[in-house]
């Protein structure tokens, strides 16, 4: 459930400063990298 919720939040955040948000998210939680790339 948590991972699925993260994907939704990322999609919403991608619309706003996708490059800045992506870098911050990756640094905080490296696990997100695998989910996003999948």
CNS distance restraints for C-alpha pairs under 8 A (distance, minus, plus):
assign (resid   1 and name CA) (resid   5 and name CA) 6.14 0.50 0.50
assign (resid   2 and name CA) (resid   6 and name CA) 6.23 0.50 0.50
assign (resid   3 and name CA) (resid   7 and name CA) 6.47 0.50 0.50
assign (resid   4 and name CA) (resid   8 and name CA) 6.61 0.50 0.50
assign (resid   5 and name CA) (resid   9 and name CA) 6.31 0.50 0.50
assign (resid   6 and name CA) (resid  10 and name CA) 6.05 0.50 0.50
assign (resid   6 and name CA) (resid  32 and name CA) 7.89 0.50 0.50
assign (resid   7 and name CA) (resid  11 and name CA) 6.23 0.50 0.50
assign (resid   7 and name CA) (resid  35 and name CA) 7.66 0.50 0.50
assign (resid   7 and name CA) (resid  36 and name CA) 7.35 0.50 0.50
assign (resid   8 and name CA) (resid  12 and name CA) 6.39 0.50 0.50
assign (resid   9 and name CA) (resid  13 and name CA) 6.09 0.50 0.50
assign (resid  10 and name CA) (resid  14 and name CA) 5.85 0.50 0.50
assign (resid  10 and name CA) (resid  22 and name CA) 8.00 0.50 0.50
assign (resid  11 and name CA) (resid  15 and name CA) 7.10 0.50 0.50
assign (resid  12 and name CA) (resid  16 and name CA) 7.62 0.50 0.50
assign (resid  13 and name CA) (resid  17 and name CA) 7.33 0.50 0.50
assign (resid  13 and name CA) (resid  18 and name CA) 6.55 0.50 0.50
assign (resid  13 and name CA) (resid  21 and name CA) 6.78 0.50 0.50
assign (resid  14 and name CA) (resid  18 and name CA) 4.14 0.50 0.50
assign (resid  14 and name CA) (resid  19 and name CA) 7.78 0.50 0.50
assign (resid  14 and name CA) (resid  21 and name CA) 6.98 0.50 0.50
assign (resid  14 and name CA) (resid  22 and name CA) 7.48 0.50 0.50
assign (resid  16 and name CA) (resid  21 and name CA) 7.78 0.50 0.50
assign (resid  17 and name CA) (resid  21 and name CA) 5.97 0.50 0.50
assign (resid  18 and name CA) (resid  22 and name CA) 5.81 0.50 0.50
assign (resid  19 and name CA) (resid  23 and name CA) 6.39 0.50 0.50
assign (resid  20 and name CA) (resid  24 and name CA) 6.39 0.50 0.50
assign (resid  21 and name CA) (resid  25 and name CA) 6.02 0.50 0.50
assign (resid  22 and name CA) (resid  26 and name CA) 6.08 0.50 0.50
assign (resid  23 and name CA) (resid  27 and name CA) 6.26 0.50 0.50
assign (resid  24 and name CA) (resid  28 and name CA) 6.26 0.50 0.50
assign (resid  25 and name CA) (resid  29 and name CA) 5.92 0.50 0.50
assign (resid  25 and name CA) (resid  30 and name CA) 7.68 0.50 0.50
assign (resid  25 and name CA) (resid  32 and name CA) 7.40 0.50 0.50
assign (resid  26 and name CA) (resid  30 and name CA) 4.94 0.50 0.50
assign (resid  26 and name CA) (resid  31 and name CA) 7.71 0.50 0.50
assign (resid  26 and name CA) (resid  32 and name CA) 6.40 0.50 0.50
assign (resid  26 and name CA) (resid  33 and name CA) 6.17 0.50 0.50
assign (resid  29 and name CA) (resid  33 and name CA) 7.88 0.50 0.50
assign (resid  30 and name CA) (resid  34 and name CA) 7.72 0.50 0.50
assign (resid  31 and name CA) (resid  35 and name CA) 6.90 0.50 0.50
assign (resid  32 and name CA) (resid  36 and name CA) 6.00 0.50 0.50
assign (resid  33 and name CA) (resid  37 and name CA) 6.09 0.50 0.50
assign (resid  34 and name CA) (resid  38 and name CA) 6.06 0.50 0.50
